[in-house]
Amino acid sequence: MAGVGFLMILINALGYLLGWQTDFTPLWIIGLVFVVIGMKWVSKN
């Protein structure tokens, strides 16, 4: 889950850096939530 979240944040960053004309802000927020949840799952194991 953390990996999927990281990919979502990476897509958002690439969109910003490469000047893509789409808004990936919701993708960034969901990705951040996935990273946090995924890291909590990893720390429990």
NORGI-V926420 format. One record per residue. N is the residue number from 1. RES is the residue in one letter. SS is DSSP state (H for helix, E for strand, L for the rest). Layout:
n=N res=RES ss=SS
n=N res=RES ss=SS
This chain:
n=1 res=M ss=L
n=2 res=A ss=H
n=3 res=G ss=H
n=4 res=V ss=H
n=5 res=G ss=H
n=6 res=F ss=H
n=7 res=L ss=H
n=8 res=M ss=H
n=9 res=I ss=H
n=10 res=L ss=H
n=11 res=I ss=H
n=12 res=N ss=H
n=13 res=A ss=H
n=14 res=L ss=H
n=15 res=G ss=H
n=16 res=Y ss=H
n=17 res=L ss=H
n=18 res=L ss=H
n=19 res=G ss=L
n=20 res=W ss=L
n=21 res=Q ss=L
n=22 res=T ss=L
n=23 res=D ss=L
n=24 res=F ss=L
n=25 res=T ss=H
n=26 res=P ss=H
n=27 res=L ss=H
n=28 res=W ss=H
n=29 res=I ss=H
n=30 res=I ss=H
n=31 res=G ss=H
n=32 res=L ss=H
n=33 res=V ss=H
n=34 res=F ss=H
n=35 res=V ss=H
n=36 res=V ss=H
n=37 res=I ss=H
n=38 res=G ss=H
n=39 res=M ss=H
n=40 res=K ss=H
n=41 res=W ss=H
n=42 res=V ss=H
n=43 res=S ss=H
n=44 res=K ss=H
n=45 res=N ss=L
